[in-house]
Every structure is written in C-alpha cells, then in structure tokens.
Amino acid sequence: QVQLVESGGGLVQAGGSLRLSCAASGSTFSINAIGWYRQAPGKQRELVAAISSGGSTNYADSVKGRFTISRDNAKNTVYLQMNSLKPEDTAVYYCNALDVAEEDYWGQGTQVTVSS
C-alpha cells in the first residue's frame, strides 16, 4: 500500500508561481511512476506531468515550458513547480502513484486557483 499527501496549493495571480509537493509513504519501493493530474469543474481529470522511477518525465502540451516535475528520493517526495500560471490552470491537483503491479493510488487533492 502507498499513501500520498499533497500540499502547496493556494490562490495566486496570473503569472505567478506555486510548488506542489506529493509525499509518499508505505510501500514506496514498489512505485514505478508518479504523476500529477488535475480536474477543473465540469471537466475530466487530465494528466499534467509524470516522472518514472528512472527519472523520465512527460508533460501535457498545455504546461510544457511552464511546469517542471522532479523527485527527491531521499524524502520520497515529488514536486510540481508551476510557473507563469494562467487562470485555466485552476483546478484540483491530484498526485497519483503507479506501482509495479500496476495498481494506482491517489492523494486527496490540493486546490490551485489562479486569478486573472
């Protein structure tokens, strides 16, 4: 079992920055990849960025060049640095972990609100 706790959300003006954190605990050795997803009101949840155990990353086209995902293995924490935020980035951001058995785990989510 893996437990995920997100933090770092909040209210920011357009053009500002936030850094989200996802702290993992439990069977962290079994994690293959961790991703950040977001869900805006009335929209489907979408993948924002992901990082594999080997360090490979991928990003949604809408955030390339603005968001950076990284990990600190010593702290079992994955970060999402979000720069040049836009109102359309407003959403609840969720951390997701996929383990070697292809079972996935979700955090409780953190709200990001970008004002224009």
LINHUVEN-V221784 format. One record per pair of residues at least 4 apart in sequence whose ideal C-beta (glycine too) atoms are under 8 Angstrom apart, sorted by the first residue. I is the first residue (numbers start at 1). GAP is how many residues later the second one is. If there is no record, write none. Layout:
BEGIN
((I;GAP) (I;GAP))
END
This chain:
BEGIN
((1;25) (1;26) (1;104) (2;22) (2;23) (2;24) (2;25) (2;26) (2;28) (2;29) (2;95) (2;97) (2;103) (3;21) (3;22) (3;23) (3;102) (4;18) (4;19) (4;20) (4;91) (4;92) (4;93) (4;101) (4;102) (4;103) (5;17) (5;18) (5;20) (5;102) (5;103) (6;14) (6;15) (6;16) (6;87) (6;88) (6;89) (6;101) (6;102) (6;103) (6;104) (7;13) (7;14) (7;16) (7;103) (8;10) (8;11) (8;12) (8;13) (8;102) (9;9) (9;11) (9;84) (9;101) (9;102) (9;103) (10;8) (10;101) (10;102) (10;103) (11;102) (11;103) (11;104) (12;4) (12;5) (12;6) (12;73) (12;100) (12;101) (12;102) (12;103) (13;101) (13;102) (14;71) (14;72) (14;73) (14;100) (14;101) (14;102) (15;69) (15;70) (16;69) (16;98) (17;64) (17;65) (17;66) (17;67) (17;68) (18;64) (18;67) (18;94) (19;60) (19;61) (19;62) (19;63) (20;16) (20;59) (20;60) (20;62) (20;73) (20;75) (20;90) (20;92) (21;56) (21;57) (21;58) (22;12) (22;14) (22;55) (22;56) (22;57) (22;58) (22;73) (22;85) (23;52) (23;53) (23;54) (24;4) (24;7) (24;10) (24;52) (24;53) (24;54) (24;73) (25;51) (27;4) (27;72) (28;48) (30;69) (30;70) (30;71) (31;22) (31;66) (31;67) (31;68) (32;20) (32;21) (32;66) (32;67) (32;68) (33;17) (33;18) (33;19) (33;20) (33;64) (33;65) (34;16) (34;17) (34;37) (34;44) (34;61) (34;62) (34;63) (34;64) (35;12) (35;13) (35;14) (35;15) (35;16) (35;60) (35;61) (35;63) (36;11) (36;12) (36;13) (36;14) (36;33) (36;42) (36;44) (36;57) (36;58) (36;59) (36;60) (37;8) (37;9) (37;10) (37;11) (37;56) (37;57) (37;58) (37;59) (38;7) (38;8) (38;10) (38;51) (38;53) (38;54) (38;55) (38;56) (38;74) (39;4) (39;5) (39;6) (39;7) (39;52) (39;53) (39;55) (39;70) (40;48) (40;50) (40;51) (40;52) (43;48) (45;49) (46;14) (47;13) (48;11) (48;12) (48;15) (48;19) (48;32) (48;45) (49;8) (49;9) (49;10) (49;11) (49;14) (49;18) (49;19) (49;20) (49;31) (50;7) (50;8) (50;19) (51;4) (51;5) (51;6) (51;18) (51;19) (51;20) (51;27) (52;4) (52;5) (55;16) (57;12) (59;4) (59;5) (59;8) (59;10) (60;4) (62;26) (63;4) (63;19) (63;26) (66;16) (66;17) (66;18) (66;19) (67;13) (67;14) (67;15) (67;16) (68;12) (68;13) (68;15) (69;9) (69;10) (69;11) (69;12) (70;8) (70;9) (70;11) (71;6) (71;7) (71;8) (72;4) (72;5) (72;6) (72;7) (78;17) (80;13) (82;7) (82;30) (85;4) (85;27) (85;29) (86;28) (87;27) (87;28) (87;29) (88;26) (89;23) (89;25) (90;22) (90;23) (90;24) (91;20) (91;21) (92;17) (92;18) (92;19) (92;20) (93;16) (93;17) (93;18) (93;19) (94;12) (94;13) (94;14) (94;15) (94;16) (95;11) (95;12) (96;8) (96;9) (96;10) (96;11) (97;7) (97;8) (98;4) (98;5) (98;6) (99;4) (99;5) (99;6))
END
